[in-house]
Amino acid sequence: MKEMPSRSNLLIPLSVFLFVVALFFHTALASSQIARFVFTTEPQTINPGELSGVMTVQAQDVNGEKTNTTETIDLEFSSTSSTGEFLNASGNPVSTVMAKNTANRTFYYRDSTTGIYTLKVKAAGRDSGGTWEVVQNITVGATSSTTSSSSGSEAAPAPNAGWVEEEEKKFTAVINSAPSGIAGADFVFEGRLNGENGKEVQAERYFWSFGDGAWKDGKKVAHAFVFPSKYQVSFSAKIMGRAVSAYKEIEVSENKLAIVEVKGGAGSWIKLSNGASQRLNLAGWILQSATSTFIFPEETYLLPKAFLTIAEEVSGLKLGPGGEIQLLYPNGSLFQSFSYPGSKSLAAAAPVFSPEPKIQTENMATGTPPEVSASAETQPALLASFFSNSAMNWGLGALGIGLLAALGFIASKRIS
């Protein structure tokens, strides 16, 4: 009579198998957790009083890969300069909250005092209590230059107060910006003061009035118009106690951009529509899925009454068979939320739009963006993200070892 294997002999390979499986899940989970925050943008040198280029901090896992947060993250921004400001693209204070399922926080910096300063971003998880810090230096003004800068302590004047309207003959002010755009999206304005020879000269101060009641200081600024209309934007550069001005008419149209169709799964894509009668500059607009983000590059235009289909190979957005896609303004505010159930492409029956653009104008308090929660529809995409990259490769190997151990045990018993 053939002897049956004892329980102790069965427990050995079973324990090995369970240990390998547990180790796989532990490693996969660890690789999906935040290990650090890093700056993904290089240190910058800026002029006093001007807005810096874009700065980005990113959450990464133990492998140095971008990883989305599994909880809401509170951010604290600080500078070794007492006059430093952390701002969004519109020139308002940056949001200090990272929503769940996001990996990046973009911001800008402005300082009126020359020097080399250290910027620090401290991140804290609301649920886990984990904390991370990241630092980077920024140079304000050329430290070796003897050119003086305007005082950062000067109070902001009321619009046009004390400014001389007539233009000096030897100076010319110039406005560079798009001539038209849509309500809710940022316009970027850059002013320039030229001398008699046509070369740019440094002004003591730059001032903007946007024609909708808002105004800003700075050579290069961003502003979003809330309502469609025509606005006269004025730019004044103060030099030698006088002001040289320029004016430009801006046409702001109703926003008719929309996500109209999405195909999830393999070979996924997203289709956008521009229902307006003018072309739309998509630079800076954001497409965001549950696991990743795509930002349209500069000089990306959608023609009037036309469609634009963004393939997965271009955007890098890996869409599950069902879920949600969000279209965000360049300042990060939600414009449209689009749900796409099933693996087939579906036309938008009733896309969900934000009731009104979340515009942070100069005289409005800064709000915090809504959290992006992982709904039941987004779970497949989150699961796909969990089993990805190096954790997936390591885990398959671990499972293979465990299965080989179990099969070897069964085969040895049959032989015996």
C-alpha positions as CSV (number, residue, x, y, z in Angstrom):
1,M,0.0,0.0,0.0
2,K,1.4,3.4,-1.1
3,E,2.3,5.6,1.9
4,M,0.4,9.0,2.0
5,P,2.5,12.1,2.5
6,S,2.4,13.4,6.1
7,R,1.0,16.8,6.9
8,S,4.4,18.1,7.9
9,N,5.8,17.2,4.5
10,L,2.9,19.0,2.8
11,L,3.3,22.1,5.0
12,I,6.9,22.7,3.9
13,P,6.4,23.5,0.2
14,L,3.1,25.2,1.0
15,S,4.8,27.5,3.4
16,V,7.5,28.3,0.9
17,F,4.9,29.1,-1.8
18,L,2.9,31.4,0.6
19,F,6.1,33.1,1.7
20,V,7.1,33.9,-1.9
21,V,3.6,35.2,-2.8
22,A,3.5,37.4,0.4
23,L,7.0,38.7,-0.5
24,F,5.8,39.6,-4.0
25,F,2.8,41.6,-2.8
26,H,4.9,43.3,-0.1
27,T,7.5,44.4,-2.7
28,A,4.8,45.5,-5.2
29,L,3.1,47.5,-2.5
30,A,6.3,49.1,-1.4
31,S,7.2,50.1,-4.9
32,S,3.8,51.9,-5.3
33,Q,4.3,53.9,-2.1
34,I,5.9,57.4,-1.9
35,A,9.6,57.1,-1.0
36,R,10.6,60.7,-1.8
37,F,9.6,64.0,-3.4
38,V,12.0,65.5,-5.9
39,F,12.3,68.6,-8.1
40,T,12.0,67.6,-11.8
41,T,12.9,71.1,-13.0
42,E,16.4,72.6,-13.0
43,P,17.5,75.5,-10.7
44,Q,16.6,78.9,-12.2
45,T,17.9,82.4,-12.3
46,I,15.2,85.1,-12.4
47,N,15.0,88.9,-12.3
48,P,13.8,90.6,-9.2
49,G,10.0,91.1,-9.2
50,E,9.5,88.7,-12.2
51,L,7.7,85.4,-12.2
52,S,10.0,82.4,-12.6
53,G,9.6,79.6,-15.1
54,V,7.5,76.6,-14.1
55,M,8.8,74.6,-11.2
56,T,7.6,71.0,-10.4
57,V,8.0,68.7,-7.5
58,Q,7.1,65.0,-8.0
59,A,6.3,62.0,-5.8
60,Q,8.4,59.0,-6.6
61,D,8.7,55.4,-5.4
62,V,11.7,53.5,-4.1
63,N,12.8,52.8,-7.8
64,G,12.8,56.5,-8.6
65,E,9.6,56.2,-10.7
66,K,6.7,58.7,-10.7
67,T,4.0,57.4,-8.4
68,N,0.5,58.8,-7.7
69,T,-0.4,59.6,-4.2
70,T,-2.8,57.2,-2.4
71,E,-4.0,60.0,0.0
72,T,-4.4,63.8,0.1
73,I,-1.0,65.5,0.6
74,D,-0.7,68.8,2.3
75,L,2.2,71.0,1.1
76,E,4.2,73.7,2.9
77,F,6.3,76.1,0.8
78,S,9.1,78.2,2.3
79,S,12.1,80.3,1.2
80,T,15.1,81.6,3.0
81,S,14.1,85.0,1.6
82,S,11.5,86.9,3.5
83,T,10.2,88.5,0.3
84,G,9.7,85.3,-1.7
85,E,6.3,84.3,-3.0
86,F,5.1,80.9,-4.2
87,L,2.4,81.4,-6.9
88,N,0.4,79.7,-9.6
89,A,0.4,80.7,-13.3
90,S,-2.2,83.4,-12.6
91,G,0.1,85.1,-10.0
92,N,-2.1,84.0,-7.1
93,P,-0.8,81.9,-4.1
94,V,-0.2,78.3,-5.1
95,S,-2.5,75.6,-3.8
96,T,-1.1,73.8,-0.8
97,V,-3.0,70.6,-1.4
98,M,-2.1,67.7,-3.7
99,A,-5.3,65.7,-4.5
100,K,-5.3,61.9,-4.2
101,N,-4.1,60.0,-7.4
102,T,-1.8,62.9,-8.5
103,A,2.0,62.9,-8.6
104,N,3.1,66.4,-9.5
105,R,2.6,69.9,-8.0
106,T,3.5,72.8,-10.4
107,F,4.2,76.3,-9.1
108,Y,6.1,79.5,-9.8
109,Y,8.3,81.7,-7.6
110,R,8.7,85.5,-7.4
111,D,11.1,87.6,-5.2
112,S,11.9,91.3,-5.1
113,T,15.3,90.9,-3.3
114,T,18.5,90.0,-5.1
115,G,20.3,86.9,-3.8
116,I,20.7,83.1,-3.8
117,Y,17.9,81.5,-1.8
118,T,16.9,77.9,-0.8
119,L,13.3,76.9,-1.6
120,K,11.8,74.1,0.5
121,V,8.7,72.1,-0.1
122,K,7.4,70.0,2.8
123,A,4.8,67.3,2.1
124,A,2.7,65.5,4.7
125,G,0.2,62.7,4.1
126,R,-3.2,63.3,5.8
127,D,-3.9,59.7,6.5
128,S,-0.5,58.1,6.9
129,G,1.2,61.0,8.7
130,G,4.3,60.5,6.5
131,T,6.4,63.5,5.8
132,W,8.9,64.3,3.0
133,E,11.0,67.4,2.2
134,V,12.7,68.6,-0.9
135,V,14.9,71.7,-1.5
136,Q,16.4,73.6,-4.4
137,N,18.3,76.8,-4.8
138,I,17.1,79.8,-6.9
139,T,19.1,82.9,-7.9
140,V,17.3,86.2,-8.0
141,G,19.2,88.7,-10.2
142,A,22.8,88.4,-11.4
143,T,24.8,88.4,-8.2
144,S,27.9,89.7,-10.0
145,S,25.9,92.6,-11.7
146,T,25.9,96.1,-10.3
147,T,22.6,96.9,-11.9
148,S,20.1,98.1,-9.2
149,S,16.7,96.6,-9.0
150,S,13.4,98.2,-7.9
151,S,12.5,98.1,-4.2
152,G,10.3,95.3,-3.1
153,S,8.9,97.3,-0.3
154,E,7.2,99.9,-2.6
155,A,3.4,99.8,-2.1
156,A,1.3,98.8,-5.2
157,P,-0.3,101.8,-6.7
158,A,-3.9,102.1,-7.6
159,P,-4.3,101.5,-11.4
160,N,-2.7,104.4,-13.4
161,A,-2.3,106.6,-10.2
162,G,0.4,109.1,-10.8
163,W,1.4,107.7,-14.2
164,V,2.2,110.0,-17.1
165,E,0.2,109.0,-20.2
166,E,2.2,110.7,-22.9
167,E,4.9,108.5,-24.4
168,E,8.5,109.5,-24.3
169,K,9.9,109.8,-27.9
170,K,13.0,107.7,-27.2
171,F,11.2,104.8,-25.6
172,T,8.6,102.4,-27.0
173,A,6.5,99.9,-25.1
174,V,5.5,96.6,-26.7
175,I,2.9,94.0,-25.7
176,N,3.4,90.4,-26.7
177,S,0.4,88.0,-26.3
178,A,-2.1,86.0,-28.2
179,P,-4.8,88.3,-29.8
180,S,-7.6,86.0,-28.7
181,G,-8.5,83.1,-26.5
182,I,-11.3,81.6,-24.5
183,A,-12.9,82.4,-21.1
184,G,-11.3,80.6,-18.2
185,A,-7.9,79.9,-19.8
186,D,-4.8,81.9,-19.0
187,F,-3.5,84.5,-21.4
188,V,0.3,85.1,-21.0
189,F,1.3,88.7,-21.4
190,E,4.9,89.8,-21.8
191,G,5.9,93.5,-21.9
192,R,9.0,95.1,-23.4
193,L,10.5,98.5,-23.3
194,N,12.7,99.4,-26.3
195,G,15.1,102.3,-26.6
196,E,15.9,104.5,-29.6
197,N,18.0,101.8,-31.2
198,G,15.3,99.2,-30.9
199,K,17.1,97.3,-28.2
200,E,15.4,96.4,-24.9
201,V,16.1,98.5,-21.9
202,Q,15.3,97.7,-18.3
203,A,12.4,99.6,-16.7
204,E,12.1,100.4,-13.1
205,R,8.6,98.9,-12.9
206,Y,6.1,97.2,-15.1
207,F,2.4,97.6,-14.7
208,W,-0.6,95.9,-16.4
209,S,-4.3,96.7,-16.4
210,F,-6.5,94.0,-18.1
211,G,-9.7,96.0,-18.7
212,D,-11.8,93.7,-16.4
213,G,-10.9,95.5,-13.2
214,A,-7.8,93.4,-12.5
215,W,-4.2,94.5,-12.5
216,K,-0.7,93.2,-11.9
217,D,2.9,94.1,-11.6
218,G,5.6,92.3,-13.6
219,K,7.3,92.1,-16.9
220,K,5.7,88.7,-17.8
221,V,2.3,87.9,-16.2
222,A,-0.6,85.5,-16.8
223,H,-4.3,86.4,-16.5
224,A,-7.6,84.6,-17.1
225,F,-10.7,86.4,-18.1
226,V,-13.9,85.0,-16.6
227,F,-16.4,86.2,-19.2
228,P,-16.4,86.4,-23.0
229,S,-16.0,89.9,-24.3
230,K,-13.5,92.3,-25.9
231,Y,-11.0,93.9,-23.5
232,Q,-8.4,96.6,-23.9
233,V,-5.2,95.6,-22.1
234,S,-2.8,98.3,-21.1
235,F,0.9,98.0,-20.3
236,S,3.1,100.7,-18.8
237,A,6.8,100.7,-18.1
238,K,8.1,103.2,-15.7
239,I,11.5,104.7,-16.4
240,M,13.2,107.9,-15.3
241,G,10.1,109.0,-13.4
242,R,7.8,108.7,-16.4
243,A,5.6,105.9,-17.9
244,V,5.7,104.6,-21.5
245,S,2.4,102.8,-22.4
246,A,1.1,100.4,-25.0
247,Y,-2.4,99.0,-25.6
248,K,-3.8,95.9,-27.1
249,E,-7.3,94.6,-27.8
250,I,-8.0,91.1,-26.6
251,E,-11.0,89.1,-27.8
252,V,-12.2,86.5,-25.3
253,S,-14.7,83.9,-26.7
254,E,-16.9,81.3,-25.0
255,N,-15.1,78.1,-24.2
256,K,-16.4,75.4,-26.5
257,L,-13.6,72.9,-26.0
258,A,-14.8,69.4,-24.9
259,I,-13.8,65.8,-24.6
260,V,-16.4,64.1,-26.9
261,E,-15.2,60.5,-27.3
262,V,-12.9,58.1,-25.5
263,K,-11.7,54.6,-26.2
264,G,-10.3,52.7,-23.3
265,G,-8.2,49.5,-23.2
266,A,-5.5,48.6,-25.7
267,G,-4.8,51.3,-28.2
268,S,-6.7,53.9,-26.2
269,W,-7.3,57.4,-27.3
270,I,-9.1,60.6,-26.4
271,K,-11.0,62.9,-28.9
272,L,-11.4,66.6,-28.3
273,S,-13.7,69.0,-30.1
274,N,-13.4,72.8,-30.7
275,G,-16.9,74.1,-31.4
276,A,-15.8,77.7,-31.6
277,S,-15.3,79.7,-34.7
278,Q,-11.6,80.4,-34.0
279,R,-8.6,78.2,-33.4
280,L,-7.7,77.3,-29.8
281,N,-4.3,77.2,-28.3
282,L,-4.1,74.1,-26.1
283,A,-0.7,74.9,-24.7
284,G,-0.7,74.1,-20.9
285,W,-4.1,72.4,-20.9
286,I,-4.1,69.1,-19.0
287,L,-5.6,65.7,-19.6
288,Q,-5.7,63.6,-16.4
289,S,-6.6,60.0,-15.8
290,A,-6.7,58.1,-12.6
291,T,-3.0,57.2,-12.9
292,S,-1.2,59.7,-15.1
293,T,-1.2,63.3,-16.6
294,F,-0.6,64.7,-20.0
295,I,0.1,68.5,-20.6
296,F,-0.2,69.9,-24.1
297,P,3.0,71.4,-25.3
298,E,3.5,74.9,-26.6
299,E,2.2,75.8,-30.0
300,T,-0.5,73.1,-30.0
301,Y,-3.6,74.4,-31.8
302,L,-7.1,73.0,-32.4
303,L,-8.7,74.5,-35.5
304,P,-12.2,75.9,-35.4
305,K,-15.1,73.4,-35.8
306,A,-12.5,70.6,-35.7
307,F,-11.5,67.5,-33.8
308,L,-8.2,66.4,-32.3
309,T,-7.6,62.7,-31.3
310,I,-4.7,62.1,-28.9
311,A,-3.4,58.5,-29.1
312,E,-2.0,56.6,-26.1
313,E,1.4,56.6,-27.8
314,V,1.5,60.4,-27.8
315,S,-0.1,61.2,-24.4
316,G,1.3,58.3,-22.4
317,L,-2.2,58.0,-20.8
318,K,-2.9,54.3,-20.2
319,L,-6.7,54.1,-20.0
320,G,-8.5,51.1,-18.5
321,P,-11.6,49.7,-20.1
322,G,-13.7,52.1,-18.0
323,G,-13.0,55.1,-15.9
324,E,-12.9,58.9,-15.9
325,I,-10.9,61.5,-17.8
326,Q,-10.5,65.1,-16.6
327,L,-9.8,68.1,-18.7
328,L,-8.1,70.8,-16.6
329,Y,-7.4,74.5,-17.3
330,P,-3.6,75.4,-17.5
331,N,-3.9,76.7,-13.9
332,G,-5.1,73.2,-12.7
333,S,-8.8,74.0,-12.2
334,L,-11.3,71.4,-13.4
335,F,-13.0,72.2,-16.7
336,Q,-14.7,68.9,-17.7
337,S,-15.1,65.4,-16.3
338,F,-15.8,62.6,-18.8
339,S,-16.8,59.1,-17.8
340,Y,-16.4,56.3,-20.3
341,P,-17.9,52.9,-19.3
342,G,-17.0,49.7,-21.2
343,S,-14.2,48.9,-23.6
344,K,-15.9,50.3,-26.7
345,S,-15.6,53.9,-27.8
346,L,-18.5,55.9,-26.6
347,A,-19.6,59.4,-27.8
348,A,-20.3,61.8,-25.0
349,A,-24.0,61.6,-24.1
350,A,-23.8,64.1,-21.3
351,P,-20.2,65.2,-20.3
352,V,-20.0,66.8,-16.9
353,F,-18.6,70.4,-16.9
354,S,-17.6,72.5,-14.1
355,P,-20.5,75.0,-13.5
356,E,-18.2,77.9,-14.0
357,P,-14.4,78.3,-14.5
358,K,-12.5,78.2,-11.2
359,I,-10.6,81.3,-11.9
360,Q,-8.4,82.8,-9.3
361,T,-8.5,86.5,-10.1
362,E,-6.3,89.0,-8.3
363,N,-8.9,90.1,-5.8
364,M,-10.3,86.6,-5.0
365,A,-9.1,84.2,-2.3
366,T,-7.2,81.1,-3.5
367,G,-9.2,77.9,-3.3
368,T,-8.0,74.3,-3.1
369,P,-8.7,72.0,-6.0
370,P,-11.2,69.2,-5.5
371,E,-9.8,65.8,-4.6
372,V,-9.8,63.2,-7.4
373,S,-11.1,60.1,-5.7
374,A,-10.8,56.6,-7.1
375,S,-14.4,55.7,-8.0
376,A,-15.6,52.2,-8.9
377,E,-15.0,53.0,-12.6
378,T,-11.4,54.0,-12.0
379,Q,-10.4,50.8,-10.2
380,P,-9.3,48.8,-13.2
381,A,-6.9,51.6,-14.1
382,L,-5.5,51.8,-10.6
383,L,-5.1,48.0,-10.5
384,A,-3.2,48.1,-13.8
385,S,-0.9,50.8,-12.3
386,F,-0.3,48.6,-9.2
387,F,0.9,45.7,-11.3
388,S,3.4,47.6,-13.4
389,N,7.1,48.3,-14.1
390,S,9.7,46.6,-12.0
391,A,7.3,45.3,-9.4
392,M,5.4,43.3,-12.0
393,N,8.6,41.8,-13.4
394,W,9.9,40.8,-10.0
395,G,6.5,39.4,-8.9
396,L,6.1,37.2,-12.0
397,G,9.5,35.7,-11.2
398,A,8.6,35.2,-7.6
399,L,5.3,33.5,-8.5
400,G,7.2,31.3,-11.0
401,I,9.6,30.1,-8.3
402,G,6.7,29.3,-6.0
403,L,4.9,27.3,-8.7
404,L,8.0,25.4,-9.6
405,A,8.5,24.5,-5.9
406,A,5.0,23.2,-5.7
407,L,5.2,21.2,-8.9
408,G,8.6,19.7,-7.9
409,F,7.1,18.5,-4.6
410,I,4.1,16.8,-6.4
411,A,6.5,15.2,-8.9
412,S,8.8,13.8,-6.2
413,K,5.8,12.2,-4.4
414,R,4.6,10.5,-7.6
415,I,8.0,9.1,-8.3
416,S,8.3,7.8,-4.7
